[in-house]
Amino acid sequence: MSSPHNERDTISLADLSATHRDLLWVLSQTGPSESGPLHHVLTDYYTDGIDQTRVCDTLDELIKRDLVTKQTHDPTEYRLTESARRALSARQTWQAGTRNAAGGHE
């Protein structure tokens, strides 16, 4: 499947759009999902809504970045890759660190 990477084992999410990161977060919380339920969750979250086509295009981009896999069983499901799980974990660690650093300025 994927070749071994040493320092690239953890992909940074810093260069992704908020929509990319939100889709990864939703998949991390829901587990494997079809595009329709992912679209509904994001539509509920975004005040201006989000187009179904944009969700599918974003999923395709995440697949190209090896963050999501598409399993074309009946139904088609999207799943996080191990790279995505590590990247989300690293981002959460970074976020926790920045909150702690900001809290020290009282």
Steps between C-alpha positions, in 0.01 A plus 500: 500500500719783622875504498693559820573865580727604780452867578189517284305253713301788641347725236431857605145624465618863510482541121147361472186712484254508786264285292768234458575499873129498589436199278791317659368588846148378417637172364708457815185538710255301288718228356452378143227697329335571169526848348132581568520483881831690490329771295213521751734539798691780327178667385384508862836646608561766233269800530497547122466128431723304267436355157500119459736533204749691716491222759569237232779710344657551842482126571673434166778743595542327835526166320778641278684613815471149650285624788178323400424177319193428295355152522262437216287234657126542518484769635815699418674594823775742585751415776793672662844362427752443775686809372187706559459362852859594585460844343181568698668386819798728434265792432311439825829492689603825333163662579522393865851646520396833353207525742732427793752757376227762453362427847834588657461871416268590785 
